[in-house]
Amino acid sequence: MDRATFARVALVGVVVATLAAGCAAAPGDAPSASGSGAIAQAAAPGVAVAPSSGGIRVAVVGDSLTAGGGRLLSEGLTADTWITYAQGDGIDYVGGYAKGGSTVQEQAAAVRPVRDVDVLVLMSGTNDVRRGLSFADSAASYDAIVDTIRAKHVVVAAIPPYDRAPQAAALYEARLERYVTDKGWTFTDPWGFARAGDVFAAGTTVDGIHPTTAGYEALGHELRDAVLDVVGTRVSAPQAGSPVDVATDGSQATS
């Protein structure tokens, strides 16, 4: 083979190798393994799709009292996450948003739509009080969260006692309840087990802001009852082999 022919063959080889590399999937395009609590995304940007057992589809929005400490709810459910105790036996947790330390305004900016939600449970406001925000500062953000999720039913939960500013928390609470009632949403106070006037009852809190793990469990049972009450019926327990939602791109959503 003369030098000119050899050069042409080498050039063709380089081009073929380059094209093959270009067709390979980029690392970010590879399918990702879904862990517990992960929510698959539908083709429509920002719309989450989650599995269904045929039960009541519940989305949640909140702060550390929902996320379980100074973390994101999307990191997974823990023993200090109330939805851990509310889900199952006819209730499907299908997503939402919760972050430790976040205000209602921050949650409204971060939350994304979730498809086919039966009940939205929204519990937030403690961090607004902590930062000196009034309910008037936050009211529009409650509306924004409800408009984003577009659930069939909306349950707004009372915030717990706040030992560092009990009177401010009680005032925020009273205005929140009035606002929720005027909107026609459902207001519920799941914190009866933890209240001693405007502060936490002895033994029910770890820091005057968050409940104990046993408190999170009690909170989960209370909010589960609120969901069942607002829907008006107890759905049958999930059955083995129940169908799951399928994302619009044809891939199966995973939990």
N, C-alpha and C positions, 0 to 999 in steps of 0.2 A: 504494500500500500504506500503510495507516494505521500509526501507531506501535506499537500493540498487536500487529498481525500481524507486523510487522518484528521485534519483540522475540522472538515465539515462534519464528520461523524461525531467528534467530540462536542461540537456546538449543538448538534441535535440532542445529544445526551443531556446537556445542561438544561436546554429548554424543557424537555420532558420531565426532568426532575423538578424544575421550578413549578411547572403546572401541577404536578402531583402534590407538591407541598401546599400550593394554594387551595386545593380542593379538600385538604384535610380539615377536620373540625378544630376550631380554636378551643383552647382549654375552657374558656367561659361558656362555650356552646354545648359542652358535654352534659348529658343528663346527670342531675345531682341526686344523690340518695336522700330520701326524705326521712327525717327523724321524727320522734314523737312531738306532736304539736305543730308540725310544719303545715303551712297552707299552700296548696298549689295555686298558681296564677292562671286565670283564663286568658284567652287570646285578647280580649278587651283589656286595654291597659288599666291596671289598678283594681280590677275586679277579682276578688278572691273566690275560689271554689273549694269547698270542703266536702268530705264524705258525709253521707246521710244514712242513718239506720232506719229512716222513716219516722223519727221522733221530731220533737219541737226543735227547730233550728234557732240557736241562741248565739248572738254576737254580744261582746262585752267591750266597754270602753271605760278607762279609769286610770288611776295612778298606782302607787306602790301597794295600795290596799287591794288591788286587783292583780297586779303583776307579780306580787310576792317579793317585797323588798325593793332595793335600789337597782332594778333590772328591767328588762323588756319582757313582756308576756310572750313574745314570739320566741324567746329562748326555751320555752317549754313550761309545762305545768309542774308545780312543786307542792309540797305539803303546806306551804304558806300562800297558796293561791286558792281563793274560794271556789272558783269554777271546777277545781279538782273534785270537790264534794257535791257539786250541783249537777254535773253531767252524768250521763248513763241512765239506764232504765227509762227510756223515753225522752231524754233530753240530749241533743247533740250540740256540742260546742263547735261553732263553725268559723271563729275568728274574731277580728276586731283589733283594738289597739289599747295597750296600757304600758305606761312607763313610770318607774319610780321617780318621784320628785316633780312630775309634770303638772302644769295647771290645766284647767279646762280649755283655755285658749290654745295651748300647745297641742293638746289632744285633737282639737278641731282641725288644726293645721296638718296633723300627721295622719289621721285616720283615713282609710281608703274604703271604697264600697265593698260590700260583701253580698253575694247573690242570694236571693230567696230567704231572707231572714224573717223568722216568725216573731221573735222577741229580741229587742235591744235592751240590755241591762247597762245603764250608765250610772256610775258612782264616782263622783269627783267633787273637789272643792276644798279639801283640806290644804292643799298647797296654795290655793288662792288666798285662803285665810293667813297662811304662814307668810306670804309675801305682801300682805296688807291690801289685797284686792277686795273690793266689795262685790256683792252679787251683781249689782248693776254693771260692773266691769265685765262680768262673765256671762251674762244672760244670753247674749247673741251667740256665744260659742256652743251653748247647749243646743240651740236651734240648728247650728251648722252641723253638729255631729249627727243629730237626728235626720237631717236632710241628706247627709252622706250615706248613712246606713239604709235608710228607707225601709225600716222594719214594719211589719203589720201592727205590732204592739210595742209601746215604749214603756219601760219600767225605769224610773229614776229613784235610786236608793239614797237614803239619808247618809250624810257623812257621819263618822263616829265622833265621840267626844274628842276634844283636842286640849289636852291638859295644859299646854303652854299659853293658850288664849281661849279659855272656855267660853267667855261671853261673846267674843267675836265669832266663834264657830256657831254658837247657838243663834245669833242674829242672822248669819249667812243661811243657816238651816231653815229658819222660819221663812225667809224670803224665797228660798228655793222651793219649799213646799207650796207656797202660794202660787208661784210661777208655774209649777208643774200642774197644779190643779186647774189653773186658768187655761193652760194649753190642752187640757183633756187627756194628758198622759196619766200614768199610774204612779203614784208616790208610795214608797214603802220604807219603813224604818226597820232594818234587820238587826239593829244594834241594841235591842232591849236587854239582851243578856249582859251587855257590857256597860250599861249606863248607871251611874250613881249621881243623879242630877245632871250637871253639865260636864262632869269629868268621868273618866273610866272607873268602873268598880274595881275594888282590890282584887288582884289575881287575874285580871282579864287582859292586861296589856304588858308589853315588854319595855315600853319607853314612853308611854303617854300619848302615842300616835298610832301605833300598830297593835293589833291583838296578838295573843299567844297563838301557837299552832292550833290548840283546841278551839280558840276563838275563831280562827279561819274556817275550821270545820263547821262550827255552829253557824257562822255567817253563810257558808255554802248551802246548808240545809234551809236556812231562812229564805235565801234568794231563790232556791229551787222551788219552794212553796209559792213564792210570789209569781214566778214564771207559770207554774201550773194553774194558779188562780186566774191570772190574766187571760190565759188561753181558754180556760173553762173546762178543761178535760185532762185526764191523765192518759197519756199515750202508752200503748202496750210496750213492753220491754223489747229491745232490739232482738231480732232473730238471726240465727246463723245464716250466712249467705245472703244477707240483705244487700240490695243494689246500692252502689255509690254513685255520686254525681260524676259526670265526665266533663272535662274541660272542653271548651269549644274547639280546641285544636286536635281533639280526638284522644288526648292522653288522659289516663285515669287519675283523678285527684287522690292524694294520699294524706293520711293524718300523721 
